Amino acid sequence: MIPQKDLAELLFSGEVDAIVADPVPKDPRIKPVIPDPDRAMKTWQATHRAIQINHMVVVKDDLTKSDTAAVREVWRMLKRQAGRQRAAYGAAFHPSGSRRTATTSRSRSITSTARV
């Protein structure tokens, strides 16, 4: 197992030059790179009419055939968290995508409203 270390301590010791932390630790020596990240995010979203993609989940075709229950459970958890994010950040925030249809490279349709 990898030993767990406090991110702020890694920063103060010089082991790392910067950390990504939310929330920002309550220490006067730590300053965010973006002074008001929530406002910056909302401004960017309004300007570009899009959201930033921070993470993407990909499932191989083999897994969709061999363990459909696992794929459905991951989808269920992601949808639940997406609802929490929308509640926290507003209706314009759609981390799991809009209700539009997305298409894979093999032209199979996947929608966020599909029953799983």
TAKA-V195207 format. One record per residue. N is the residue number from 1. RES is the residue in one small letter. OMEGA is omega in whole degrees, 0 to 359 (none if undefined). Layout:
# TAKA-V195207
n	res	omega
N	RES	OMEGA
N	RES	OMEGA
This chain:
# TAKA-V195207
n	res	omega
1	m	179
2	i	179
3	p	180
4	q	179
5	k	177
6	d	183
7	l	180
8	a	179
9	e	175
10	l	179
11	l	183
12	f	181
13	s	181
14	g	178
15	e	176
16	v	181
17	d	181
18	a	176
19	i	172
20	v	184
21	a	176
22	d	7
23	p	176
24	v	179
25	p	180
26	k	179
27	d	183
28	p	179
29	r	182
30	i	178
31	k	177
32	p	177
33	v	177
34	i	186
35	p	180
36	d	187
37	p	179
38	d	179
39	r	179
40	a	179
41	m	182
42	k	178
43	t	179
44	w	180
45	q	181
46	a	181
47	t	186
48	h	181
49	r	181
50	a	172
51	i	178
52	q	176
53	i	178
54	n	182
55	h	176
56	m	178
57	v	179
58	v	178
59	v	179
60	k	179
61	d	181
62	d	181
63	l	179
64	t	179
65	k	186
66	s	182
67	d	182
68	t	180
69	a	179
70	a	179
71	v	179
72	r	180
73	e	177
74	v	179
75	w	179
76	r	181
77	m	179
78	l	179
79	k	179
80	r	179
81	q	178
82	a	177
83	g	177
84	r	180
85	q	178
86	r	179
87	a	182
88	a	187
89	y	177
90	g	186
91	a	181
92	a	183
93	f	182
94	h	183
95	p	179
96	s	179
97	g	178
98	s	179
99	r	177
100	r	179
101	t	174
102	a	182
103	t	177
104	t	180
105	s	178
106	r	176
107	s	173
108	r	182
109	s	175
110	i	177
111	t	180
112	s	179
113	t	181
114	a	178
115	r	179
116	v	none
